[in-house]
């Protein structure tokens, strides 16, 4: 996270240097092409060599300016591990636990960072649902269909405490908004329904901080739940076509919304596009099963 290193390279460089992730895995975490990520990492290493930047522990006054990059790296590690929880290398669960442990260390070292508390709350909310994201046969279960009884109430309670600490610091940011969205979903663990209008508003706030393609697609899905499928499809239509062409979640959300408007042929085509782009076997199986509902005789 040295200031001489370009900002876009800092978190990826941490993932490669500390975790040993390859460029393909890091590229997937940041939604860029592997070749572009490889070039970014090479440029960063060249800069480090040319400038003689040492690998050393920063002094205390340097820490605040570098904290955001560290938080991004921890969250990227968590996301990469979460996506690979059922992968062949078996590192998913280990890295998820490591990322949460790191977030706990960070809030101890930087207790005045609202975003550090927000990140901890966000990851705890996600981890609380681990037992419900697959059924006994390994099938993928989407969030809205998960059995909330299986969610960890203890972890949700800890996540809510972290969010309360963040809110008390009165400095809003991306991770707090993402955690607040997960908190709204967590109401189901206590017998309450999620407030989709509130979730949609939280996504509006999130994309003002971080207009990442994943957040924009999730925002469209939330508006589809809050205001109807037509509103969700309209939000999807506003997105840059170049950014969504090969982005699997876009096509899965589009298929789901099209199905609600009874545009069966369009839904079937979107499902097929999502299936073709899907690399997670459990998710792919789920999409194939949904697509069969739109097969013609």
C-alpha positions, 0 to 999 in steps of 0.5 A, spaced: 500 500 500 505 504 499 503 511 496 508 510 490 504 504 487 498 505 483 492 505 487 489 499 483 495 495 484 495 495 491 490 490 493 492 485 488 499 485 490 497 484 497 493 478 494 499 475 490 505 477 495 501 474 501 496 469 499 500 467 493 494 467 489 495 467 481 493 472 476 487 469 474 484 468 481 486 475 483 483 477 476 476 474 478 476 477 484 476 484 481 472 482 475 478 484 470 481 480 464 487 475 467 491 478 462 490 485 464 491 483 471 498 480 470 500 486 466 498 490 472 502 486 477 508 486 473 507 494 472 507 494 480 513 490 481 517 494 476 515 500 479 517 497 486 524 495 483 525 501 480 524 506 486 527 501 491 521 501 495 523 496 501 518 491 504 517 494 511 512 495 516 510 502 515 510 507 521 504 509 525 502 515 522 502 512 515 497 507 517 491 511 516 492 513 509 494 505 507 488 502 511 483 503 505 487 498 501 488 493 506 481 493 507 480 492 500 485 486 500 482 483 506 475 483 503 477 481 496 481 475 499 474 473 503 470 474 496 475 469 493 475 464 498 467 464 499 467 463 491 471 457 492 468 454 498 466 448 495 472 448 490 477 442 489 483 446 493 480 446 500 482 453 502 476 456 501 474 455 509 481 456 511 481 463 508 474 465 510 476 464 517 483 468 516 480 474 513 475 475 518 480 474 523 484 479 520 478 484 520 478 483 528 485 484 528 484 491 524 478 493 528 483 492 535 488 496 531 484 502 528 478 502 533 476 509 530 475 506 523 468 506 521 469 502 515 474 497 518 468 495 523 463 495 517 467 490 513 467 486 519 460 486 520 459 485 512 463 478 513 460 476 519 453 477 516 455 473 510 459 467 514 453 466 518 449 464 512 454 458 510 450 452 512 444 454 508 447 456 502 448 449 499 442 443 500 444 436 503 446 434 495 450 440 494 445 444 490 446 452 490 440 455 494 439 463 493 439 467 498 432 469 498 430 461 498 435 459 504 432 456 510 434 462 515 433 457 521 440 455 519 443 461 519 448 463 525 444 467 530 450 468 534 454 471 528 449 475 526 449 478 533 456 480 533 455 483 526 450 487 528 454 489 534 460 491 529 455 495 525 453 499 531 460 501 532 461 503 525 454 507 526 457 511 532 463 513 528 458 517 523 463 516 517 459 512 512 462 508 507 462 502 502 463 496 507 458 499 512 453 500 506 454 493 504 453 490 511 447 494 512 444 490 506 446 484 509 443 486 515 436 487 512 436 480 509 438 477 516 431 480 519 429 473 516 433 469 522 428 473 527 422 471 523 421 478 520 421 479 512 426 484 509 424 491 507 426 491 499 425 498 499 430 499 504 435 494 501 434 498 494 435 505 497 441 502 500 444 499 494 443 506 491 447 509 496 452 503 495 453 505 487 454 512 489 460 510 493 462 504 489 459 503 482 462 496 481 458 492 476 456 487 481 453 492 486 450 495 479 447 488 478 445 487 485 441 494 485 437 492 479 435 486 482 433 489 489 429 494 485 426 489 481 424 486 488 421 492 491 418 495 485 417 490 480 420 486 475 420 492 470 423 496 474 429 491 475 430 490 467 430 498 466 435 498 471 439 493 468 438 496 461 442 502 463 448 499 464 454 499 460 453 493 455 461 492 454 461 491 462 456 486 462 457 482 456 461 476 460 458 478 467 454 472 469 450 475 474 447 480 470 445 474 465 442 470 471 438 476 474 436 478 467 433 471 466 430 471 473 426 478 472 424 476 465 421 470 467 417 474 472 414 478 466 412 472 462 417 473 456 419 466 456 423 466 450 428 472 452 428 468 459 430 462 456 436 465 452 438 469 458 439 463 462 443 459 457 447 465 457 448 465 464 449 457 464 455 458 459 458 463 463 458 460 469 464 456 472 461 454 479 458 447 478 453 448 483 450 454 481 451 452 474 446 446 476 441 451 479 441 455 473 440 449 468 434 447 473 431 453 472 432 454 465 428 447 464 422 451 466 422 455 459 424 449 454 419 448 449 416 442 446 
